[in-house]
Amino acid sequence: MSNIRLYVRSIHRAFINQWKSFINIKNLIQELFQIIEKKEKITQTINLAGKKLERRREIINSGNFVPQSKVINFIR
């Protein structure tokens, strides 16, 4: 009878260890997805900043750009 108990205990321990491993893997996968989401947000922010910078360059190069200092001096 004691052999059966030991066998059941060892199966139970193995199951608990496997479950902990599964939870650890699940948590690692969730962290990985969070890192990927953060990277995508950073990439989107960089792309948006690049578009704004490109638009500013277009305005400056078009010849229609007036620096703020000239506008302020004109108002005074």
FENDAZI-V303250 format. One line per field, one symbol per residue. ss: DSSP state (a for helix, b for strand, c for the rest). burial: b if it has 24 or more other ideal C-beta (glycine too) atoms within 12 Angstrom, else e. A space follows every 10 residues. Layout:
# FENDAZI-V303250
ss->???
burial->???
This chain:
# FENDAZI-V303250
ss->caaaaaaaaa aaaaaaaaaa aaaaaaaaaa aaaaaaaaaa aaaaaaaaaa aaaaaaaaaa aacccccaaa aaaaac
burial->eeeeeeeeee eeeeeeeeee eeeeeeeeee eeeeeeeeee eeeeeeeeee eeeeeeeeee eeeeeeeeee eeeeee
